[in-house]
């Protein structure tokens, strides 16, 4: 951990593949990166939900806009970048080769950026390892952390509640409103409290994400076409993106699904921050 450079950056991607491409000129089962979230952790302990990106436009291939926005978010310093498991590195590899086959005017700078923060997959025809190659928080948890409350799982969805229930530091900090703990949020109000307990057990924050159509009437929900209630895991997120490809969906429904996706993805990177804080507290 002493090798990590501040400010620390925590990123998470939401992606999907489709048998029938959503946009013209693409291939079956091609990777689509439609959303990312990005939290920054400063050396003084300030936490900021710094940037985010989402594409909610039907029949549009978002990957090149996605990587442009990620580049803007991460190129301004040399801080350590964190991912959770292999997914983000895999997606960057996919976009790398999509760019090579493209005619994007800025493809060279985007490729160089991908090379700087990732590494090539095994047996890749082109090999690279970036000087800011992302740190895998999953590998750190797998190799150096054991908590029986995870029941043997290394999933972020299991690590987070286990860490919260084991850490007095996290319980005290995140039982306070967002605006009182040096934390800024893009998608949650300043008075929102992340931690609530039930019979001395912390409620999993993913279960506290609001329903997609929280403020809608029953009639409005019945007239919607997406048939989505909650977005609190990756499968629900990619399903929601698929529903956004319905060209006859009303704008109000698009906005509700988009808002729910942004909340879910913001929690994913905040969960990574919480896990880092737990590890830091244990080491200290």
URMOQUI-V499810 format. One record per residue. SS is DSSP state (h for helix, s for strand, l for the rest). PSI is psi in whole degrees, -180 to 180 (999 if undefined). Layout:
ss->SS psi->PSI
ss->SS psi->PSI
This chain:
ss->l psi->-28
ss->l psi->-19
ss->l psi->-13
ss->l psi->140
ss->l psi->129
ss->l psi->150
ss->l psi->146
ss->s psi->142
ss->s psi->129
ss->s psi->122
ss->s psi->152
ss->s psi->137
ss->s psi->146
ss->s psi->129
ss->s psi->170
ss->s psi->163
ss->l psi->147
ss->l psi->136
ss->l psi->-42
ss->l psi->114
ss->l psi->144
ss->l psi->-22
ss->l psi->157
ss->l psi->140
ss->l psi->4
ss->l psi->168
ss->l psi->157
ss->l psi->142
ss->l psi->28
ss->l psi->142
ss->l psi->132
ss->s psi->121
ss->s psi->106
ss->s psi->-9
ss->s psi->145
ss->s psi->158
ss->s psi->151
ss->s psi->114
ss->s psi->143
ss->s psi->133
ss->s psi->114
ss->l psi->163
ss->l psi->-27
ss->l psi->5
ss->l psi->-5
ss->l psi->139
ss->s psi->130
ss->s psi->131
ss->s psi->92
ss->s psi->-49
ss->s psi->162
ss->s psi->160
ss->s psi->141
ss->s psi->141
ss->l psi->119
ss->l psi->22
ss->l psi->129
ss->l psi->147
ss->l psi->34
ss->l psi->135
ss->l psi->110
ss->l psi->-5
ss->h psi->-38
ss->h psi->-36
ss->h psi->-40
ss->h psi->-49
ss->h psi->-30
ss->h psi->-45
ss->h psi->-37
ss->h psi->-39
ss->h psi->-46
ss->h psi->-37
ss->h psi->-30
ss->h psi->-7
ss->l psi->0
ss->l psi->-5
ss->l psi->-177
ss->l psi->24
ss->l psi->153
ss->l psi->138
ss->s psi->134
ss->s psi->140
ss->s psi->175
ss->l psi->106
ss->l psi->-166
ss->l psi->-10
ss->h psi->-49
ss->h psi->-40
ss->h psi->-40
ss->h psi->-43
ss->h psi->-41
ss->h psi->-37
ss->h psi->-42
ss->h psi->-45
ss->h psi->-35
ss->h psi->-51
ss->h psi->-27
ss->h psi->-40
ss->h psi->-41
ss->h psi->-36
ss->l psi->-1
ss->l psi->176
ss->l psi->27
ss->l psi->134
ss->l psi->-31
ss->l psi->22
ss->h psi->-37
ss->h psi->-45
ss->h psi->-35
ss->h psi->-40
ss->h psi->-43
ss->h psi->-38
ss->h psi->-46
ss->h psi->-43
ss->h psi->-32
ss->h psi->-25
ss->h psi->8
ss->l psi->-176
ss->s psi->154
ss->l psi->150
ss->l psi->159
ss->l psi->136
ss->l psi->22
ss->l psi->144
ss->l psi->-22
ss->l psi->130
ss->l psi->140
ss->l psi->159
ss->s psi->119
ss->l psi->153
ss->l psi->-16
ss->l psi->32
ss->l psi->130
ss->l psi->143
ss->s psi->131
ss->s psi->106
ss->h psi->-28
ss->h psi->-43
ss->h psi->-37
ss->h psi->-46
ss->h psi->-43
ss->h psi->-40
ss->h psi->-27
ss->h psi->-1
ss->l psi->131
ss->l psi->128
ss->l psi->116
ss->h psi->-20
ss->h psi->-17
ss->h psi->-13
ss->l psi->37
ss->l psi->-2
ss->l psi->145
ss->l psi->16
ss->l psi->143
ss->h psi->-34
ss->h psi->-22
ss->h psi->-34
ss->h psi->-39
ss->h psi->-56
ss->h psi->-32
ss->h psi->-44
ss->h psi->-42
ss->h psi->-40
ss->h psi->-13
ss->h psi->-12
ss->l psi->113
ss->h psi->-34
ss->h psi->-50
ss->h psi->-39
ss->h psi->-47
ss->h psi->-46
ss->h psi->-51
ss->h psi->6
ss->l psi->0
ss->l psi->157
ss->s psi->152
ss->h psi->-44
ss->h psi->-2
ss->h psi->3
ss->l psi->32
ss->l psi->44
ss->s psi->128
ss->s psi->142
ss->l psi->149
ss->l psi->-31
ss->l psi->1
ss->l psi->145
ss->l psi->158
ss->l psi->-25
ss->l psi->6
ss->l psi->137
ss->s psi->125
ss->l psi->-33
ss->l psi->124
ss->l psi->147
ss->s psi->150
ss->s psi->110
ss->l psi->51
ss->l psi->18
ss->s psi->131
ss->s psi->133
ss->l psi->130
ss->l psi->122
ss->h psi->-30
ss->h psi->-25
ss->h psi->-7
ss->h psi->-1
ss->l psi->135
ss->l psi->154
ss->l psi->155
ss->l psi->-44
ss->l psi->52
ss->l psi->-42
ss->l psi->9
ss->l psi->153
ss->l psi->164
ss->h psi->-38
ss->h psi->-42
ss->h psi->-40
ss->h psi->-41
ss->h psi->-31
ss->l psi->-5
ss->l psi->160
ss->l psi->-7
ss->l psi->-29
ss->l psi->46
ss->l psi->131
ss->l psi->-49
ss->l psi->150
ss->l psi->99
ss->l psi->17
ss->l psi->170
ss->h psi->-35
ss->h psi->-42
ss->h psi->-34
ss->h psi->-45
ss->h psi->-31
ss->h psi->-43
ss->h psi->-41
ss->h psi->-40
ss->h psi->-39
ss->h psi->-30
ss->l psi->-12
ss->l psi->-5
ss->l psi->115
ss->l psi->-14
ss->l psi->11
ss->l psi->137
ss->l psi->153
ss->h psi->-37
ss->h psi->-39
ss->h psi->-39
ss->h psi->-44
ss->h psi->-38
ss->h psi->-44
ss->h psi->-41
ss->h psi->-45
ss->h psi->-43
ss->h psi->-39
ss->h psi->-41
ss->h psi->-40
ss->h psi->-46
ss->h psi->-46
ss->h psi->-35
ss->h psi->-40
ss->h psi->-35
ss->h psi->-45
ss->h psi->-29
ss->h psi->-36
ss->h psi->-39
ss->h psi->-40
ss->h psi->-46
ss->h psi->-41
ss->h psi->-43
ss->h psi->-45
ss->h psi->-37
ss->h psi->-46
ss->h psi->-43
ss->h psi->-41
ss->h psi->-41
ss->h psi->-43
ss->h psi->-44
ss->l psi->999
